Amino acid sequence: MNNNYSNIPILYSFRRCPFAMRARAALYFSNIKVILREVVLRNKPEEMLQVSKKATVPVLVLKDCVIDESLEIIIWALKISDKLNLLHPYYSEKEKVLKLISLIDSQFKYHLDRYKYSVRYESSKNFEGKLVHRNKAANFLVEIESILKKNKTLYLYNNKLSIVDLCLFPLIRQFKIADEKWFDSNSNFYFIHKWLANILELDFFNIIMKKYKPWSATSSPEFFANNL
């Protein structure tokens, strides 16, 4: 890499990956400039595999370390710069916040994958059927719906965009687009509909969803920052 860029972090990303989406969102709000390398998941670059044994995006390569967990990337970025105080719930109710994020990242995501990508799992021993997994995933949204209903706000914490919204919206967006007609017509998600629609209309979403050409070792650097 050109020495002029040696101090700029490198982010291995995939545009539609929900975990990469929220990492890019945190980098956007922290205004940290990175070199973005768009990965083709069926042909992962050797350079990424060498720095992260996990072999999935996002992977953030810093001068002195590698961060390959999206939540860790978010916290790292926002601790550097957090003008909107997005980390406030993480500081004030850390255990509660991490528990909710973990629930969506693990149990909700488990059923989401088997609903949205059911063909991949049909031969799996634990596959219960596309609609069963859809309904089980939906059950995990009850708490989110209740928080929004109770607070009567467009955000999950203190009527302000926060780390909670940034972590959850990409996965719930995936759940929505698996069957938009069913999701949009489901009255059990009334407040989630409004919450998600609001987030997807914010300026940052179009920036983090910009399309980049797949990266290769011969590619010129492409930069990601919130002032694009």
Buried (B, 14 or more C-beta within 10 A) or exposed (E): EEEEEEEBBBBBBBBEBBBBBBBBBBBBBBEBBBBBBBBEEEEBBEBBEEBBEEEBBBBBBEEEEBBBBBBEBBBBBBEEEBEEBBBBBBEEBEEEBBEBBEBBBEBBBBBBBBBBEBEEBEEEEEBEEBEEBBEBBBEBBEEBBEBBEEBEBBBBBBEBBBBBBBBBBBBBBBBBEBBEEEBEEBEEBEBBBEBBEBBEEEEBBEBBEEEBEEBEEEEEBBEBBBEE
